[in-house]
Amino acid sequence: MCVAARTSESSSCTLKPPTSLRSRMKVFNVTRAESRVRDEFMTTISNCRTPFIIRFMDTKPRVLLELTNTTETTLKSIEILTIFLKDEGPTAGSSRAHIRFDRINSVQPNGKAVISHRTWINGMPASEAQDQIGRLQVVVGAVKPYVLDISWEDLDGRMQFQRIPVGH
């Protein structure tokens, strides 16, 4: 609740903000219970969890992506967003190649899953020889230009997200 205070020197009205927590809560029409719920929600959002670890397995002739669930709970509906690769060479135009990953129904606690992928170039599926997943492997000391954006559903049905920098 703001209080208007008039000064004797001018006819303008200045607003003073409330000083106590109770009066601030009245201004925003927030009860103490709603405030607690909001604080818990903000804590959940800012809580930094990284439940997945990735590893690239070089099985000739393909490189496969292994995803490990490091939590004690089953994670469902796991998806990795499509990665659009930068064009290599002097003509740095729009992206022509991208990698799509298959969706995983669930990964058990401390379990692993190998995710299949498909490389697309110019809107067409690439052959095994043209597979581009090797460009996502991490090289020590090199800049990581790509990010694996992973989403999943927790036990409460809430969507969660994790970003893992990859590439060279």
C-alpha positions as CSV (number, residue, x, y, z in Angstrom):
1,M,0.0,0.0,0.0
2,C,1.6,3.2,-1.1
3,V,1.1,6.4,0.9
4,A,0.8,9.7,-0.9
5,A,2.7,12.5,0.9
6,R,2.3,16.1,-0.1
7,T,5.1,18.5,0.5
8,S,4.3,22.1,1.4
9,E,6.6,23.4,-1.4
10,S,4.8,21.8,-4.3
11,S,1.4,20.5,-5.2
12,S,2.7,17.2,-6.7
13,C,2.2,13.9,-5.0
14,T,5.1,11.6,-4.3
15,L,4.6,7.9,-3.5
16,K,6.4,6.2,-0.7
17,P,6.9,2.4,-0.9
18,P,5.9,0.3,2.1
19,T,8.6,-0.7,4.5
20,S,7.4,-3.8,6.2
21,L,7.0,-7.2,4.6
22,R,3.3,-7.4,5.6
23,S,2.5,-4.1,3.8
24,R,4.5,-5.2,0.7
25,M,2.5,-8.4,0.6
26,K,-0.7,-6.4,0.8
27,V,0.4,-4.2,-2.1
28,F,0.9,-7.3,-4.3
29,N,-2.2,-9.1,-2.9
30,V,0.0,-12.0,-1.8
31,T,-0.7,-14.1,1.2
32,R,2.1,-15.7,3.3
33,A,1.2,-19.2,1.9
34,E,1.3,-17.9,-1.7
35,S,4.7,-16.4,-0.9
36,R,6.1,-19.7,0.3
37,V,4.8,-21.5,-2.8
38,R,6.4,-18.9,-5.0
39,D,9.7,-19.2,-3.1
40,E,9.7,-23.0,-3.4
41,F,8.9,-22.7,-7.1
42,M,11.8,-20.3,-7.7
43,T,14.1,-22.6,-5.7
44,T,13.2,-25.5,-8.0
45,I,13.8,-23.5,-11.1
46,S,17.2,-22.3,-9.9
47,N,18.3,-25.7,-8.7
48,C,21.0,-26.8,-11.1
49,R,20.8,-30.5,-11.8
50,T,22.7,-32.5,-14.4
51,P,21.2,-35.9,-14.5
52,F,22.7,-37.0,-17.8
53,I,26.2,-37.8,-18.9
54,I,27.0,-38.4,-22.5
55,R,29.7,-40.4,-24.2
56,F,30.5,-40.9,-27.9
57,M,31.3,-44.5,-28.7
58,D,33.4,-45.0,-31.8
59,T,32.1,-48.3,-33.2
60,K,33.4,-48.7,-36.7
61,P,31.9,-47.5,-39.1
62,R,29.5,-45.4,-36.9
63,V,29.9,-43.2,-33.9
64,L,27.0,-43.7,-31.4
65,L,25.8,-41.5,-28.5
66,E,25.4,-43.1,-25.1
67,L,23.2,-41.3,-22.5
68,T,23.6,-42.2,-18.8
69,N,21.0,-41.4,-16.2
70,T,22.9,-40.5,-13.0
71,T,19.8,-40.0,-10.8
72,E,18.0,-42.5,-8.5
73,T,14.7,-42.1,-10.5
74,T,13.4,-43.2,-13.8
75,L,13.3,-40.4,-16.4
76,K,10.7,-40.6,-19.2
77,S,10.1,-39.1,-22.6
78,I,13.7,-38.1,-23.2
79,E,14.4,-36.1,-26.3
80,I,17.5,-34.4,-27.8
81,L,16.7,-31.4,-30.1
82,T,18.0,-31.5,-33.7
83,I,21.4,-30.0,-34.1
84,F,22.0,-27.8,-37.1
85,L,25.7,-28.0,-38.1
86,K,27.7,-25.1,-39.4
87,D,28.9,-25.4,-42.9
88,E,32.6,-26.2,-43.3
89,G,34.6,-24.3,-45.8
90,P,34.9,-20.8,-47.2
91,T,31.2,-20.4,-48.0
92,A,29.7,-20.0,-44.6
93,G,26.1,-19.9,-45.7
94,S,23.0,-21.3,-44.1
95,S,23.2,-24.8,-42.5
96,R,22.9,-27.6,-44.9
97,A,23.4,-30.5,-42.5
98,H,21.6,-31.4,-39.3
99,I,21.5,-34.4,-37.0
100,R,18.2,-35.8,-35.5
101,F,18.1,-38.1,-32.6
102,D,15.4,-40.7,-31.8
103,R,13.2,-40.2,-28.8
104,I,13.7,-42.5,-25.8
105,N,10.7,-43.7,-23.8
106,S,12.6,-44.0,-20.4
107,V,15.9,-44.6,-18.8
108,Q,16.1,-46.5,-15.5
109,P,18.0,-45.1,-12.5
110,N,21.8,-45.3,-13.1
111,G,20.9,-46.8,-16.5
112,K,22.3,-46.2,-20.0
113,A,20.7,-45.9,-23.4
114,V,22.3,-45.8,-26.8
115,I,20.5,-43.3,-29.0
116,S,20.3,-43.7,-32.7
117,H,20.5,-40.7,-35.0
118,R,20.2,-39.7,-38.6
119,T,22.2,-37.1,-40.4
120,W,20.4,-35.1,-43.0
121,I,22.1,-33.0,-45.8
122,N,20.1,-30.7,-48.0
123,G,16.8,-32.3,-46.8
124,M,17.9,-35.9,-47.7
125,P,19.1,-38.7,-45.4
126,A,22.9,-39.0,-45.5
127,S,24.7,-42.2,-46.2
128,E,27.0,-43.9,-43.6
129,A,30.0,-42.3,-45.3
130,Q,28.4,-38.8,-45.0
131,D,27.5,-39.2,-41.3
132,Q,28.4,-36.0,-39.4
133,I,28.0,-37.1,-35.7
134,G,31.8,-37.2,-35.4
135,R,31.7,-33.4,-35.5
136,L,29.9,-33.5,-32.1
137,Q,32.8,-35.3,-30.3
138,V,34.6,-33.2,-27.8
139,V,38.2,-32.3,-28.6
140,V,40.3,-31.2,-25.6
141,G,41.3,-27.5,-25.8
142,A,38.9,-26.8,-28.7
143,V,35.9,-24.5,-28.6
144,K,32.5,-26.4,-28.2
145,P,30.3,-24.8,-30.9
146,Y,27.3,-27.0,-30.4
147,V,24.9,-27.9,-27.5
148,L,22.9,-31.0,-26.9
149,D,19.5,-29.7,-25.6
150,I,18.0,-32.6,-23.7
151,S,14.4,-32.6,-22.3
152,W,12.7,-35.2,-20.2
153,E,9.7,-35.7,-17.9
154,D,10.3,-36.3,-14.2
155,L,8.1,-38.4,-11.9
156,D,5.7,-35.5,-11.2
157,G,5.1,-35.0,-15.0
158,R,7.1,-31.8,-15.1
159,M,9.4,-31.1,-18.1
160,Q,13.1,-30.7,-17.2
161,F,16.0,-29.5,-19.4
162,Q,19.7,-29.9,-19.6
163,R,22.3,-28.4,-22.0
164,I,25.6,-30.1,-22.7
165,P,28.2,-28.3,-24.8
166,V,29.7,-30.6,-27.5
167,G,31.7,-30.5,-30.7
168,H,34.9,-29.1,-32.1
